[in-house]
């Protein structure tokens, strides 16, 4: 297995069928990494380089919407708060 860095995902037509290679760091079989189209559209990485480029934990921005405090979100955007209109 080899690591490659793909800038833009693509579909690779093989005798076994079509294989989708997504953008980003991918671990693929040696024969896939050696394919002429993969070589032309990716950069080979060592395992050490691939590990260094991948985050260990999910990003803090990837918080579910249910966990977002609307007041904190509004304060972060620096938009004036809007008061609800009174019901008559």
N, C-alpha and C positions, 0 to 999 in steps of 0.2 A: 504494500500500500504506500502511496505517495501523497503528499500534500501539494495542492496547487491553489493559487489565488486567482480567482476569476473576477474580472472587472464588470462584465455584463453577461448574464446568464444566456445559455444557448441550448439548442437541442442537437444531440449528436446521433447521426444515423449509423447504426451498426448492423451487422448481419443478424444479430439476435433481436433487433428492434431499435426503437428510438429511446435514447436516454437523455433526460433533462439534467443539465449541469447548472446549478444555481449560482448566482453571484456570491462572492465572498470566498472564504477559505473552505476548501473541500478536500476530503480524503477520498481518493479514488484508487482503483486497481492500477498496477504498473502498466498494463497494456492500454488502459484508457489514458493515463498520463502521457504515454509515448505516442498517441495518435496525433497525426500531423495537424488536425484542426485544433485539438486541445493545446498543443504546443504553441500554435500561432495565436491563441486567444487567452492564454493564461501565463502565469509566472510560477515556476517551481519554487517550493519552500521546503526547508528542512523541518523536521518535527519540532525542533527548538524554536524556529521562527514562527511556526503556526501556533504553538502554545503561547508565545509572547504576544501575538496579535489578537488572540481570542480572549474576551473578558471572562474572568473566573465566575462572576456573579452577574445576574441580570442587571441591566442599567436601572438607576433610580427613577428614570423617567417612565419606565414600563410599569407604572402603578395602575391597578385597575380603576376604572372610573368610579366605582362605588366607594373607594377609599379616598377620593379627592374631596377636600373641604371646599365648598363653593366660595366661602369668604376668603380663604387663603388664595384660591385661584384668582379671584377678583383682585385681591391686593397685589398679586404677582404681575397682573397685566396693567396695573396703574390706571384702570378705568374707574370713573366715578361710580359709586354704588347707586343703584336705582331703587327707590322706595316703591313698594306695591301700592297701587291706587286703592283708596278706600272704597269699600262696597257700600252703596246706599240702600 
